[in-house]
Amino acid sequence: MDADAIVVGHGLAGLVAAAELADAGRRVVVVDQESEANLGGQAHWSFGGLFFIDSPEQRRLGIKDSTDLAHSDWMNTAGFDRDEDHWPRRWAQAYLDFAAGEKRAWLHQQGMRWFPIVGWAERGDGSAHGHGNSVPRFHITWGTGPGVVAPFVRRVEEARERGLVTYAHRHRVDEIIVEGGAATGVRGVRLADDPAERGVATNRDPVGGFELRAPVVLVASGGIGGNHDLVRDNWPERLGAPPKRMVTGVPAHVDGRMIAITEAAGGNLINRDRMWHYVEGIRNWDPIWDRHGIRILPGPSSMWLDAEGTRLPAPLLPGYDTLGTLEHLRRTGHDHSWFITNRSIAGKEFALSGSEQNQDLTGKEVAGVVRKRSLADVTPSMQAFLDKGADFVQADTVEDLVAKMNDLLEDGEPLLDAEHVKRQVDERDGQLDNPYAKDAQVAAMRVARSYIGDKISKRAYPPHKLTDPKKGPLVGVKLHILSRKTLGGFETDLSARVLGADGQPVPGLYAAGEAAGFGGGGLHGYRALEGTFLGGCIFSGRTAGRAMGAEIGD
């Protein structure tokens, strides 16, 4: 045997599992097709949001959360309705217990800290019994994605110094070796060295083969978000036709290769049609990978139009219902939509996803957060998009703005009618003449201001007319579908053992992270509450590492 355990994938789930295995005294080989520059995988690029229940941060802001409320929100959001949801449902319950229990203390003990203002993502469909977060639960890690990855990189590096962990970077797995019905190793191709920086696509030039043996193998290779062909192949009919044009929220190495390879080894892939893509994607003006997209995490005030210029109906408001909005927009027959807003709202309400877009938080700059967010009208990252972003236009009048928005159109995309757009802007603005209104979005803006976290951060900007010249100029933003997460995955039991089509574990084979639908084959069900992807990687990676260590024995 070359090791006690093989971990395929050096992203967050794989690192957590490797750290736990090393803590149990096991020898681990971590295999990945990318270079060491990409250690940490997708998690490095994330905003670093984590889902906690009844945290100290919530309590300090007067948020009354509870395990029962979170359970209700999760199950209403997941919508489990299939026979194959048995294990996903059990994983969801286990994860909720973790998020309400030892999760925060365990991460805190490893050095993780969180921004004091808790974000309120996925506010739902407007019903008490429907999907969405009833209260804010999105805790931004101090250090963003790199801050989430750092404790586990440190633990793995310390284990490597003790001789317990070996990296096999630039090793592409092409086969999980199965002998006597059990996974006993991996084989594949060694790829040529590549000096590319993190996130940049690397070569796939073979320079030789390899074979590694161990009694247990973990697949922690991520999802399919970087492979648009696979996204379209698995696109569910309930969300309309798959888009012809998308931007990409993950590096090219998130290619889904290991899915077919793990299926060939006997793993049962379930819920492959469940996925999580955003509708507020913008083209990165300074791209790192091909078709690199950034998500706008919007506050409640911008007006949202479909590709033909018609305002989206409530409750499809900015920041409320990701998949509901995606479904609605897909049925228009177009791949884009629009925000109409102004500079003041964009400057305060538009957060940008990604560690590289939030250098103050990523670099743990206390003074920088105050200077760039609290005191500035527009954050430096947002100003860069206003100045250089291919999807942004600005003007002093609605008519001029619409003319510039039409200049962004590609072949086959519908022209906006300035009169139609202006009428809707005027109707929306007219609802702000009184402290009460029948417009659902205006009412939602005022409710958002009642949450102290949104108020003091101005993530819910003081309500005003979009056309107020003191808040201008007007801003138009062309929004694209942004490919991101796979919610389905390999069916696993509560020990992260991969199950076969017969429901029995495939001996020696485990899965964690996005490859396992973050646990069980899809612990989110149809929808996510946000802040749960990184947490799902951590929880499933920890579960797998501990279970594998126990299976190996002494």
N, C-alpha and C positions, 0 to 999 in steps of 0.2 A: 504494500500500500504506500502511496505517495504522501498521504495525509489521513487524518481522522475524518475530515470533512472537506467537501468542495463547495464553495459558494460561487455561483455564476451570476455576476453582476456586482459592481462596486459602487452602486448607488446607496441611498440611505438605508433601505431595508437590508441589503447585503452587508453593509458595514455594521449595523446593529447586531445582526446575527453573528457575524465574525467576532465582534467584541464579546458577546455572550459565550460563544464557544471557547474563546481563549480564556475567559474568566473561569471556565470549567476545566481548564488545563488541556484542551484539545488542540491538536495541530491542524491548521486551516490553510487551504490554498484558495485565494480569491482570484477568480478568472474573469477577465473582461476584454472585449475586443478593442477598447479604447486605451489611450495612454494614461499614465498616472496624472497627467494634467487635468483629466476629467473626473478625478476621484470625487465621489459625492453625487455624481450623476445629475439628474434633473433638479434635485433638491437644492443644489447650489444656486440655481437661477430663480428660486421661488421668493415670494414676499415673506415667507417664514411664518405664516399664520397657523396657529394651533387652537384646537377646540377644547376648552375646559368647561367644566360644570361647577357653578358656585365657587368661583375662584376668589382669592383676595382682591384681585383687580376689579372683578365684577362688584363685589360687596362695597368697595370704596366708592364706586360710582352709583350706589343705590340700586343696583340691578338685583332683583330677587329671582334667582334661578334655583332649580332643584333637579334631582335625579328623575322624578316623576315627569316634570315638564319637559326635560330633555328627551326622555324616552318617548313621550307622546309626539313631540316634534319629529324625532328621528323616524319612528314607525309610520307616521302620516306622510312623511316625505319619501321614505323608501318605497312604500306601496307594494311590499312583497305580495306576490299573487301566483307564484308558480310552485310546482312540486319541488323543483331544484333549489328553491329558496330556503330549504331546511337549514343547511349549514350557514349560508349568509345571514339568516335571521339570528342564529346562535352566536355568530361572530359579532354581529351588531350589538347584541346584549352584553357580550363580554367586553367590547370596546367601550360601551357606555359606562360600565362598571369601572373600567380603567380610567376613563376621562373624569369621572366623578370621585375617583379614589386616589391611587398612588401616582398617577401620571405626572402631575405638576411637581409633587415633592421629589419624585425620582429624578426628573429632569433638572430641577433646581439644584439638587444635590450634586449633579454633574457640572454645574456652572451656568446653566441656561437662565436667562432673565427675559422679562417681557415689558413692552411699552405700556405705560399706565392706562392709556385710553383703549378700551375694548371696542372693536369694530362690529357693526351690525350688518352682516352679509345675508343674502338670500332671505329677504323679509317675507316672502311667500306670496300666496294667491289671494290674500284678502279675507280668508275665512279662518275662524278659530280652530276648525277641525282639519284644515288642509295642510299643505306642505309649508316649510319655511321655519326660520328661527323666531320664536316668540320674543326672545330677548337677545341682546348682543352677546356673542360668544367667541368672536374672532380675535385672538390674542396674537399681536405681532411680536415675534421674537426679536430681542435686542441683538442686532447683527444679521437680521433677516435670514434667508436660506443658509448662507455660510455659518451663521450662528447656531442653526439647528444641526448642521452636519458636524461642526467642530468637536463636540464632546466625543463623538463616536470615531472620528478620524484619530483623535488623540489616544483613545483606548486601543484602537487597532495598531497605531504606530508603536505604542508601548509594548503591545504583544509581539509585534514584529521584532523589536529589540530583544525580547526574551526568547526569540526563536520559535514562537508559536504560530505566527502568521507569515505566509509567503504570498507575494503578489505575482500573478501571471498576467501582466498587462500585454496588450496586443496579441492576445490569444482568443481567436474566434471559435466558439464551440459550434460544431456542425452535427454532433450526435451525443445523446446521453446513452452510455453503454448499459445495456440491460442483459443480465445473465441469470438464468433460472428464475425469470420473472422479477428480479430485483435490480434496482439502479446501483451500479458499481463503479461509475466513473464517467468521464467525458473524453471525447476526442475531437480534434478539429485542426485548424490551420493557424500557424504563427504568421502574423502580419508584419510587414516591414515597419521599422521605426518611423515615426512621423513627429516632427517638432511643432506641429500646429498648436496654437493656443487653445485653452478650454473653449469648448462649444463649436469650434471650427471643424467642418467635416474633414476626416482623415482618409488616407489611402486604404485600399483593400487589396494590396499587393501581397500575395503569399510568398513566404520564404522558407517554408517547411511545415511539417506536421507535428502534432503532439498528442499524447495520451496521458491522462491522469487518473489514478485509481483511489477510491475511498469508499468506506461502507455507507456513507450518506452523502447526498447531493441536494443542494438547495438551488432552486431557480428563482432568482430575484432580478430579472432582466428588464423589468419595466413593461410598458404597454406599446401601443401602435401609433401614437400621436404624430410621430415624425414621418409616417408612411401614409400619404393621402390615399393611395390606392387601396390599402387595407381598411382605412377609415370608410371609404365609399363602399367597399365590398360588404362591410358589416353594418352599414347604415340602416337603422330601423324604419320601416314604412310609417310608423306612427309620427315620425318627425318630418314627413314629407320626402321629397326627392333629395338625394345627396347633392351638395353644392359642387358646381364646376370649378369655382374659384375659392380658395381658402388661403389664409396666412397660417404660419406654423408657430406654435407656442413652445416647442421643445426642440432640442438639437436633432440632427439627422440620425444619430445613433439610436434613437428611440424608434426602432424599425420593426419591432414585432417578430424578428427572426426566430426567437426561442419558443414562440407559441407552437408552431408546427413541429418543431423538434421535440418539445415536451409532449405534445399529443402522440407523436410516433413512439415515445417511450411508455405510453399507456395512460397519460394524464387525461382527465375528463374536463374539457373546457366548457363552462356554462355561462349563460347570460352574455354571450358575445355581442349582442345587439344593444347592450346598455353602455352608454358613453356620455361624456361630459365635455361639451365644447361651448365656447363663449361667443357672444354675438357683438361684443364691443371691441373687436380686434382692430388695431391700427398697424400700418406698416412701419417698422422701426427705421428711423432716418439714418441710423448707424448700425446696420445689421451685423450679427455675428454668424448666423447660419442662413441658409437659403430660405427665402420667403419669411424671414424672421418677423413675427408679429408680437406686439405688446398688447395686453389687455388694459383698457380703462376700467378702473373700479369706480363707478360714478356715484356721486351723491344724488339726491332726489329731484333736482331742480331743472335739469336740461329737458328740452322737448324732444321726443323721439318720433321720427318719421320713418315710414317704410320707404322702399326704393322709389315708389311712385309719389311720395310726398304727403301721404296721409298719416295723421298722428296715430300712434299705437293706442289701443283701448286699454283702460284700466282693467285688471291690475298689472298690466305689462308696463311697469314703470322702471326707471333706471335703478338697478340694485335690488330688485324684488324677486324675479322669477326667471332664472337663466334658461331652463329648458322650455318653459311655457312661451317665452319670447322667441326662442329658436324655432319652435314648432309653428308659431304664428307667421314668422317671417319666411320660413321655407314654403309655406302655402301661398305666398305672393308670387312665387316663381322667379325670384331674384335673389342674388347672393350677397346683397349689401343693404344697409339702412343708413340713417343719418341722425346725428345729434344737431340740434340748433340750440345754441347757448350764447353766453357772452364771456368776455375775458375774465371778469370777476369770478363767475361760477367755475369756469374751467380752471382758474388758478387755485381755487380752494377745494372744490368738490371732486376734481379728477385726481384720484390716486392712480399711479401706474404700477402694474405688476412687475415683479422682477427685482432681484437684488441689485442689479447694475443700475436700475432706474431710481434707487433710493439709497444713494451713497451715504447720506447722513445717518440713516438707521443702520445700514450695513457696516459702516465704519464706527458705529457707536459714538457718534459725535453729539454730545449733549448740546453744546453751543450751536452746532450746525442745525440741529432739529429746530431750535428756537429761532435762529436767524432765517433759515430757508423755508420754514413752514409757518410759524406763528407770526413773524414780523413781515415776511415778504408777501406781496400780493399774488405772486405766481412762483411756484417752486422752480428751481433751475431746470429740472428734467422736463417739466411741462412747458417752460418757455422755449426749450430747444425744439419741441414738437411744434409749437406755434410758429416758430421761425423757419423750421426746416422740414417738418413733417409733410409727406406727400398727400396726406389725407385731410389737411387742415387748410381752411381759407378764412379770411377775416374781411369785414366790410362794415360800413356805418349804417346801411339801410338793408332791409330784408330783400328788396329787389336786387341790389348789387350783390348781396350774399348769395342768393339763389343763382345768379348768373355765374358766379365763381364756382359754386358747387357743380353746376352743369359742366363746367370745364374739366372736372375730374372724372367724368363718365368715360367708360370704355365701350367698345362696339356692342350693340344690343341692349345697353342699359337705358332705362327710360328717362327722358328729360323731365325735370321738375317744372311745375307751373308756378311762377312767382305769385300770381294772384291767389291761388289756392293755398300756398304756404303762408302768405301774409295774413290771410283771413284767419287761419288757425292760430298764428302767433298773437294776433290782436284779440282773439277770443280768450286765449289763455291769459294774456296780460290784463284783460278787462276784469278777470276774476280776482285781481289783487287790489281793486279799488276799495274793498271792504275787508274787515278782519274775519269775515266768514265767506264761504264760497261753496258752490255745488260741484266744482271741478275736483275730481278725485285726486289728481296729482297735487293741486294746490293744498288740499286738505292733508295729503301725505307729507308735504313739505313742512307743514306746521306741526304735525305729529313728530316728525324727525327732530325738529328743534326742541321738543320737550325732553329729549334724551340729552343729558348734560354733556356726554362725550361728543356727540355730533355738534352740539352748540358751541362748546369752547374751542373745538378744533376747526369750526366752520365747515366741516364736512357736510353739514346742512346749512348752507349759506342763508343769511337773512332774506326772506322772500321779497322779491322785487320784480318789476317788469323786465323781460328780456331786452326790450328796446330802450331801457333807461340809458341815456347817453353817458351818464356818470359811471356806469358799469361796463361800458363798451371798450372796444368795438364788438359787434356781433361775431360769433364764431360758428362755422359749419364744420362738421367732422364726418367724413365718410367712414362707416364702420363695416368691418369684414368678419366673417366667421373665422374663429381662431381655434385650430385643432389643439386638443390638450389631453384629456384623460380617458382611459379605458376603465369602465366601472365593473365589467365582468372579468372573469379570469378562471384559473384552475380551481376546481372544487377541492377544498381542504377541510379536514376535521379540525377540532379545537387544538390539536397539537401541530397544525400546519402540514400534516402529511397529505400528499396529493392522493386523491381518490381516483380509481379507475371507473370505467363505464358501469361496472358491477357494484359500485358503491364501496368497494373495499380498498384499503390503502395499497398503493404501489410500494412495495418494500424499498426502503432507502431513499425515496424521493419526496422532497418537500418543496413548498413554494411560499413566497412572501412578497409583500409590496404589491405594486400594480399588476404583476403577473398573476397574482391570486385574487384580483379584484379587491386588494387591500385586506383580504381575509375571507376565506370560505368560498370564494368565487363571486364575491360582490356584496360586501356588507352594506353598501350604500343603497342597494336596490336600484330604483330608476333615477334617483336624484340624490345630490349631496347637500349637506348643510354648510359647507366650506370650513376651512381649517381642519379638515378631516383626512386629507390626502397624506400630508406629512405624518400626522398622528397615526394613520393606518399603516404606513410603512414602518414606523417605530414599533408599534404594538405587534404587528405580524412578524417583523424581523426578530424582535425579542422573544416572541413565542416560539418561533422556529429554532432559533439558536439554542434556547434552553431545552427544547424537546429533543433536538439532535444530539446535544451533549449528553442527555440522559440515555438516549437509545444506544449510543456507542458503548457506554459502560466503562468500567475501570480496567 
